[in-house]
Amino acid sequence: MTQITTDFPIVTRDCATISTNFPSSYCQNPNYAASIRHYYETVLSNKANSTKSCLIGQIGFGNAMEIMLLWQLSQQLKRPVRLSVFDPYSINSIELGQFLAMPQNQATINSQHLAEFSQQLHTACIANIQGCQRLIFDHGQFIVDIYFGDIEHNLKGIQSVEADAVEYWHCLPHTTSTEYIDHHISEKLFWQMGRLSKDNACFYAYPQEIDRVECSAITVLASQSGFIINAQSGNRDDISNTSERSSTPDCDIPAAERKALRYSHQRQYAYCLPSASAQPTNTSTSKESVAIIGGGIAAAHLALSLVEKGKNVTIYCKDSMLADGASGNKQGAIYPLLTPDNNLMSQYFQQAFLFSRRRLKQLENAGYAVEHQFCGVLQTGFDERSDARLTKIIQGQAWPSEVAAQVSPSEANMLAGITIDKPAFYYPWAGWICPHQFAQSAVNYAQAIAKNKGLTVEIRLDTPISELTRQGTLWQLNMTEQTSDLHPKSPPNSNKNSAVQSFLHSEVVVASGAQLTEYQQTKQLQVTGFRGQVSHIPSKGQLTKLNSVICAHGYLTPENNQHHCVGASYVKSPDDLRFCPTEQQENAQKMHHSFPQRDWVSDIDVSDNNARVGVRMVTRDHCPMMGLAPNIDAILNQYNTEPLDQHQLTVASRDFWRHHSAPVYRGLYVLGGLGSRGLSSGPLAAEALAAMICHQTPPISYDMFAMLNPNRMWLRKLLKGKSLLS
């Protein structure tokens, strides 16, 4: 199908400004280029052919040459790499493309055979936003986490995972200057770097030729924080076998400080982090399969993320095909959910929306066809209240134009291709995706990666899991089958027997969409089903000119296969999922209500009753649920047991709930509650959960982890000293 990308003027800074914020020593200093190449070759050659990722941290983005060089060497030496890059300044993909096209940079790219890496990095939808932007390349073999903004603040938000600590840090030459150190580098920053690192991690900084003193100052900070210094030389003997170095009294002090810092962070977020007792026991091995119950967007992308991290997967889907639930719609809008104050939820949705776009690009690059159009989304009000709410969001922040921008009525008309005649909020990198193809392609890609890695992705269709029970250290998934010994023509419900088929796994994820709360362990989750009927209408008249998704009171998509999607209804706790004629008419009426007296609305024809009904699971705060399944009965039992029952609303009680891990079911996880924006929010939630299961650092902060945690509704009350009964 035709791919439409609206030509919207993303506001960019000129190359001179970019060059000031992102200077490069790689192109200007041949000695540095040779030195950093030698250093990375040495680092990656250590434990050559290891399947374990080499974890590297980098201060400064530069002109991205170091990233591309490391990526190239990762391919050549067949060593998986995860790189975390921190820079106080930001750059978006459009600016990066212009920057890399500068003659000096382009000459280096061509001479170093980095053109392929440059192109992929340029198209990776990097944006000027807060939080981690995870870029996944080479089937998960090369991963880059980019953090823009205050470096110390970003480091504080990253979870320290003992089994996934950084091994090597590298500072770009310009970050060793006096001015840079004065503004962006501090002793506290280095302690945060140390918190996230192995106790014998290395630190490398190449000095600027004219500023060796300052480089010495930064290495002193690194040394005082417990890093092994490899400045300038990059000598293999200095780097190799650091894990075998014995401790000395001098390095015992930084190690103790790091340990204390890790403990402090863990204690602060203990209520939402898994305790040691919540982790799977030693009976769980890398060869065991993680069970995923469900077959939609969440389940499919979780399978992909797990396989990239080296896990076997078994998907249990109740339907005869994947993505047959809420993910079965033909077109789903994908754009971020923003708030006037750009709160934590707003930041998460920006990160998640961009991650979904990158996932789709991965699937395309791997040869999988997913119908979509990143044609932009125009959001308008439809009454006085919605106009005021949208205006508040627009004026609340200086939004990066690649994320969202205010447009005039005439600009909205031009972008839409039809007459809107309203001001709008425009999301230029947004659009629509075919959800079921997005899910199916993710599973297909996961199977291809698994085959290459010697792993398995098993799909069990028509396998409704009716019950979860604990059998020692394992979870037993029970599937009840109806059998009958009577004649085939026997009447229904006559003398049927139930045959139970069971499956055992140490780790299970409930990602079953509308069935999320059907199990004893998940029935108390605070998530509600909402029926949604989407109407499929023929493309005719002025609708054939529609170029972007329109969101107002309902939404309308551009043409795909001679049809548009318009909708959707929103009915709480539905009992009936059959087609509803009333909702069909209401879907059309929403567009009439939003855009009265526009000629094109008369072309919205729902008379053929072509529609699809699904159920979205929605949380009260509109955030997904991701994490270990909370044991609500145990939480309530603690709440009502001495001494907590005597001081539920006191400081001591709040302190207890914050600094103790909340009761959970060991090895049982929840991924759901994606609501109507699952395309935007689901893949990143899946990636974060996969990281948690694999004991890796997730691409979301501590605070986001708490925000998505399935126990959050109860713990928010307890942390505020409020009664659970209110």
N, C-alpha and C positions, 0 to 999 in steps of 0.2 A: 504494500500500500504506500501511498505518498506520505513522506515524512514532512511535516510542516514545522518550521522553526521561525517564529515571528522575529523580524528584524527590529528589535527594540534597543534604543540607545542606552546601553549600560554606562553609567557615569564612571569614567576612569580618570586617574591622575596621569599627567604626562610622564614620559620616560625619564626625564631628568629628576623628577620627584621620586619616582620609583628607584632609580639608581642611587639616590641619596639614602633612602631607607634600606635598600637591599644591595649594598656594595659587594663586589666580587674580587677576591684575591685569586680565584681559580684561573680566570682569564688573564689577569694582569701579572701574575707571578709564576713563572714556569717551575721554580723551585718548590713552591707550595703545591702546585698541581701534582708534581712527581712525589712529593712527600706524603700527601694525603692518599694518593693511590697506593703507595707502598704500605702505608699504615693499614688501610682497609684490606689489602691483600693478605697482610700478616694476620689481622684479626679473623678473617673468614677462613684462612687456611688452618687456623687452630681448630682442632676437632673436625678436620675435613670430612666431608660426606656424612656429617651428623644430620639427622632428621630434625633435631631440636633447633628452633630458631635462635639466631644470634641477636641479642637485644642491645640496641645502641640508642643513646640519647644525643641530640645535637642542639646546641644553642646558636641560633641564627639561621635564617632561611637562605640568605645570600641570593644568588641567581639560580638556585636549584641544581647547580652543576654537581655538588657533592651528593645530592640525592640520586641523580641519574647515574653517577659513577658507581655508587654503592649498589644500585639496582643492576647495572651491567655486570659487576663482579659477582653479585649473588647468582646471576644466571650462569656465568662462566664457571664458577667454582661449585655450583649446585648446592648452595648453602642457604636455607631459609633465613630471612632477615625481617626483624620488626624494628622500625626506626621511628623514634618520637622526636619531632622538631618543634622548637619553641622560638617564637619571635615576638617582640613587643609590637611590631608593626604588622599590618595585614596587606594582603594582595589577593585579588580575585583572578579567576581563570582568564578573563579577557585581558587584564593588565599583564598577567604572566606571559600570555601569548605574544603581546606586543613587545615585552621586555626581552623574551628569548629571540625574537626576530631581529633585534639590533645587530648590526654587522659584526661587532666583536664577539657577542655571544653566539651568533650563528656560525661564525668561523670555528669556534671551539667545539660546538656541537657536531659539526661536519667532520672535523679532524679527529675527534674522539669517537666517532661512530655512535653518537647519542641521539640521532634524529628520531628513531622510533620511540625512545623513552620521553623525549621532549614533547612529541605529539600527544602521547597518552596522558602525560602530566598536564598539558595544556587543556585537554578536554575533560579533566576530572572534576569539574564543577567545584573548584575551590572558591570560597566566598569569604567576605569580610564579616564573619560572625564570631560569637563567643563559643568556647567549648571545643571539644575534640572533633576533628574532621578526619575520619578513617578512610584511607584509600587502599584498596586491595587489588593487587596485580599478580599476574603469573599463577593463577589458581590458588591464591593464598600464600605463595612462596615469598612474596615481597609485600610488606604492609607498611604504610606510612601513616602515622598519627600526627596531624598538624594542629598546633595550638597557637592561636594569635592572641595578643593582649599581654597583660602583666604576667611575667614568667613565674614569679613566686606564687601568685594566686592560682595559676593553672596547675602548678606542681602540687600545691596543697590539696587540690580536689581529686588527684589521681589516687586510686586505691593501691596500697602496697600489698602485693601478692608474693609471698615468700618464694614460691616455686617459679616465679616469673619476673625476677629482679633484673634490672639493667646491668649489663656487664661492662660496657664501654661508653664513655662520654667524650664528645668532641666539640670544641668551641671554634667557630669560624674566626679567622684572624681579626676581622673588624670588631668583634665583641671583646677584644683585649685592650681596646683603646681606653684612655682615661675617661673621655666623655661617656662612652658606653657603660663602663663600670660604674661611674658616678650615678647614672640614671637607671640602670637596669640590673646591676649585679650586686649581691650582698651576701654576707655570711649566712643569713637565714635561708637564702635561696640555695646555697650549697648544701645546707643541712637537709633541705627538702629533696635535693637530688640524691643525697646519701640515703635518705629514708627509702627511696625507690630502687636502690642499687644493692648489688651483692656487696658484702663487706670487703671483698678484695677487688672491687671494680677499678678499672683503669680510667685515667683522665688524660686527654691529649689536647694540647693547644699549640698551634704553630704561631710563632711570634711575627708580628709585622717587622720588616727590616728596620724601620725607623723608630720602633716603639717596644724594644725588648724589655724595658723596665716594667711596663704595665703588664706584659705577659707574665713576668715573674710574679707580680702582685696577684694575678688570678690563679696561678698555680699554687701560691701560698694558701689561698682560700681553699683550694681543692685539697691540698695536703692536710690542712688542719681539720678538714671534714672526713678524713680517712681514705681518700683516693690514692691509688698508686699512680704516680706521675710518669707519663711517657711523652713529655714535651719534646718537640723537634725531631728526635731520632726516629721514632717508629720502629725501633730495633726489635726484631723477632724475639731475641732473648729477653728483652725487657717485658714483653707482653705475654708470651706463651707460658702456660702452666702456672698462671697466677693463682689458680684454685688450690695449688699444692703448697703455696707459701705459708709458712707457719706464722702465727701471730706473735707480736712483741708487745711489751708493756706500753709502748708509744701508740700502737694502733688499737690496743684494748679500750682506750678512752673513747675515741670516735665510734667504735663499734657499740659501746655501751650507750653513748648518746643517741645513735641511730635506733637502737633497740627501744630506748625510752620514747623516742619520737613516734615510732611505729605503734607502740602500745598506747600512747596518748590518742592517736588517730583512731585506732581500733576501738578504744573505750568510748570515744565521742560518738561513734556510729554503731556501737555494739547492737543496738535494738534492731537494725536492719541488715546486719551482716551475719553470715552463717557461722556458728560456733564450730569448734573442732568436732563436737559430737554430732553435728548435723551433716558432716561430710560422709560420703560413702566409705564403708570399711575397706580393709585391705583385700577383701574378696573381689573388689572391683578392679578389673584390669583394663588396659587400653584396648584389648581385643574384644571385650564385652560390648554389646550393642546398647546404645541409649534408645529407649522406647519413646516414641512420640505418638500420642493419641490425637488424631486429627489429620486433616488433609488439605487445609486451606493455606492462605498466605503465611500465617504464623508458622505452621508446621513445616511447610516447604522451605522457607528461608532459614528456619532453625536447622533443618537437615543439612542444608548447604553450608552453613557456618560451622556446624559440628564436623563435617567431613573435611573442610579446609584445615581444621585443627587436629585432624588425625583420629577422629572417632568413627566407629561403626554405628549405623543407625537402622532402626526398624520402625516403619510408619504403619500404624494401625488406623485404617480409615473405614468408617461405617458404610460409606457409599460405594457404588460400583465404579466410580471414577474420582480422581482428585479434584479438589476445588469445586465441589458441587453444592456447597452451602452459600454463605454470603459472598464468597469469592467467585461465584459463578456468573456475576454480571458481565455484560459485554464491554462496557466502558465505565471506568471509575475515575473520578477527578483526583488528582494528586497535587497538593499544594500545602504549605505550612499553615499551622494554626498560630496566629499572632495575638498578643495582648498589648494594651497601651503601655504597660510598665515593662514589657519584655521580660516577664517573670521566668522562673525555671521551666515551666511547661512550654512557654513560647520558645525558649532557647532549645529545649529538647526537640520540638517539632521542626525547627530549622535544621538542626543536625540530622534528624531522621529523614526529612524530606530529601536532603542532598545525598544521604547514604542510599536511599531507594533509587535515586537517579543513577548513581554509580553502579549499583547492582544491575540495573537494566542494561547499562553500557557493557558491563562484564558479560552478560548473557548474549548480547548482540555480537561482541567480539568473539565469543565462543561458538557462534554460528546458530544460535537459537532465535527463532522468529517470535517476537512478542509485538502484537499490534499496539501502537501508541502514537501519540502526537504531543511533543513538547511545544505546544502552540500558544502557551500562556493561558492564564486564568484571569478573567475580569470579575471582580467582586463589587457588587453595588448594594445599596440599601433598597428596601422595598416599602418602608413606611417611616414615619417620623422617628420612631424609637431606633430602628435599625440604622437609619441614616446617622443618628447621633452616635451610636455605638461604633460604627465604621469610621466616622470622623475622629473619634477619640483615639482609635488605634492608629490612624494615619498620622495624626499630629503628636502622638505620644512619644515617638522616637525618630531619630534621623536614620531611617531604615536604609541599609545598603541597596542600591538600585537593582542589583542582581537578585535580591530577595523579594523586594516589593517596592512599588513606586506609585505615587498619586498621579492620575491622568485626568485630563479635562474631558468634557463631553465629546468634543470633536476628536480628541485622541482616542477615546474609547470607541467611537464609531469606526475610525480607521483600523484599529486593532481587531475589532470584532468582525468587520466586513458587512455588518448590518447596522441599522440605526438604533443606538442605545440612548443617546441624548441625555446621558447622566454622567456626572463625575464618578470615577471608579478607583479602586485599589487594584493595581495590576501586578501579577506575579509572572515575570517574564520567563523563568525557567520551569514553570509548572505546565500542566496539561492534563492528559488522560492516558491511562494504561488499561489494557484488557486484563482484568485480575486473574482469571483462570489460566490464561497463557503465562502470566508472570509466575504463578505458582507452579504450573507443570514444568516450565522451562527450568526453574530453580531446582526441582527434583531431578530432572534429566541431567542437568549440569553436575549436581552432586554425585549422581551415579557415574558420570564420566570421570570426575576427579577421583572418586573412590576406586574405580578400576585401575587408574594410573598409580595409585598409592598402595594398592593391595588391600583395600578396605571394602566394605559392603554397605549398600543401601538397599534394604529389603522393604518391599511395599506389600502390605497385606490389605487388599480391598475387601469389601463386604465383610468386614470384621468389626462389628460393634462391641466395644468393651463395656460390659455392663457393671463391673465391680472391680475395685482395687482392694486387695488384702495384703497384710504384712506376713511374710513367711520367713522368720528369722532375719537374716540381713538382706533379703530380697523382697521385691514387690511382685505379687502375683496378679496378673491381668486376666480376668475371667470373661469369657465370651459364652453367652448362653444360646444354644441352638435348640430350636423346636423340632422334635421328631415325632413320628406316629407309626405305630405298628398296624394300623388299620388299613382298610382298602383305600386306595387313592381317592375314591369318590365319597369317602366318609364326610359327614358335615363338619364344619369348622368347630374348633374348641372341644373336640370329642377325644378323650383319653390320650392327650398328647403328653409326651415325656420331655423333660428338659435335659439335654446333654451339655455339660460344661466343658469347654476347651480352655486350657490355661496356658499362660506364657510367663516366664520368669525373667525379671531384669532387676539390676541393682539401682538403676536410675531411670525414672519415668517422668515425662513431661506431659501434662494435660494441656493440649493446645487445640481443643475440640470445638471452638467457636460457641455456637448456641447450646452445646451440651456441656459447657464448662463447669456447671454446678450440679451435675447429675451424680456425682460420687459422694460418698459419706465424708470424705476428707475435704471436699471443696464446696459442699452445699451451702455453707455459710458465707462464702465470698460475697462481698457487697458489689455485685454487678447484675445488671438487669437486661433482659432481652427486649429489643425493639424491632417490630416488624417493619420491613421496608419494601414497598412495591415500586419497581422502576419500570417506566413505560418505554417501549421501543416504537418509535414513530418513523414513517417513511420520510425520506429527504425529498422535499419538493419546494417550489416557489423560492422565496427569499432565503429559506433555511439552507439552501445549497451553497450560499455565499458565506455562511458562518465560519470564521477562521479561528476562534478561540472558545474555550469553555466559559460559560457565563454562570456565575453563582449569585443568586439573590434569594428570593423566597422559593427555594428549589434550585435545580441546576439544569443546564442544557449543554450537550456536547456537540462538537462538529460532526459532520457525516463520517460514518465508517460502514462500508458495505451497504450503501444506500439507506442507512438508517441512522437516527440520532437516539440518544438516551435522554429522557426527561424524568425528573422525579425529585425527591422520592418521598413516599409516605413515611410516617414516624409514629408507630402505634406501640404503646408500652405493653409488655407482657402478653403477647398475642396468643390466642387459643387456636386460631385458624390461619393456615398458610396458603389457602386457596386464593385464586385470583379474585380481586374485589373491584367491581365496576365503579363504585363510588370513588375509591382511591385513584382509579384510572382518570376519571374526570377531574379530580382535585389536582393531579399532577399538571394537567394542562392549565387549570385555573391559576396555579401559582405563577406561571409565566405571565398570564394576563394581568394578574394583580401587580406583579413587579414592574411590568412595562406596558401600562395602559395606553391605548390609542397608537400603538406601534403596528404597522401593517403586517410585519412578519409573524406576529403571534397567531394570526389567523391561519397560518400554514402548519401550526402544531395540530396534528390530526391523530387522536387516540382511538378512533372509532373501530379499528380492527382488533382491539383488545389484546394486542401483543404486549406482554409484560412478563416480568419475573419477580418472584417474591423470595426474600431471604430474611434472616434474623441477624441483627448486629448486637453484640453484647457491649453495653455501655456502662462505664463507671461514673460515679457521681462527680468526680473531678476531671473527667474526659481524658485521663491518662491511661495507657495500657497497664496491665498487671504483668509483672515479670519477676520471678524469683522463687524461692522455696515456698511450698504451700504452708500457710500458717496453721498451727494447731489451735483453733479457736477455743476448743473446750479446755485445753491446758492454760491458755491465756486467762479465761474466765475463772478457772480454778485458782490460779495465782492471785487474781484480783480479789477473790472472796476469802482468801486464806490468811491467817495471821502471819506476820504482823501487818500485811498490806491492807487488810480489811479495816484496820483501825486508823489508817492515815492515807486513804486513797487520794486525797486532794492536797497532800502536803508536799513540801520540798523534798523530803526523804523519799516519798513515793515516786515523784518525777525523776529523781536521781536514780532510783532502782531501775525503772523501765528504760531509761536511756542507756545505762551502762551494763545492762545484761542482755544477752541475745534472747530475742523473743522465741517462745516455743514454736517449733516447726516440725514437719514430717521429714525425716532424714531420707534423702534421695528422691523426694517427690517435688516436682517443680510445676509452676503455673505460667502459662504464656497465653494471654487473651485479653478480653476487654478492649479490643482495638477500636470499637465504635464504627463510625462512618468514615474514618480516615485511616483505615488499616493499611492502605497502600503507602501512606506517608510514614506511619509510626511503626509498622510491624517489623520490617527487616532489621532496623537498628536494635529494637528490643530483642529480636532473635539473636543478633550478633552479641549483644551484651550477655544474654543468658548462656549462650554457647561458651563465652569466655569464662563465665562463672563455673560452669560444669567442668571445663577443662583446666581450671585453676590458672587462668590467664588474666591479665589486666584488661578490664572492660573499657570500651570507648565512651563511657559516661562517667560523670563525677560521682563522689560520695552522695552529694545532695540529690542528684538525679536517681541514683540507685535507691535511695530512701523514698523518693517520690513515686517510683514505679513499683515498689515492694508490695506484694499482695496483702501484707499485714497493716498497711499504712492507715486505713480508716480507724482501726482500734488504737493503734499506737499514737496517732496524732492527738487523740483525746487524752491518753494516759500521759504523754509528754507535757501536755498543757495543764495537767492536774484536773481534768474534767471527768465526770462520772461516765462510765460506759453505759449507764442506764438512761442517760439523757438523750 
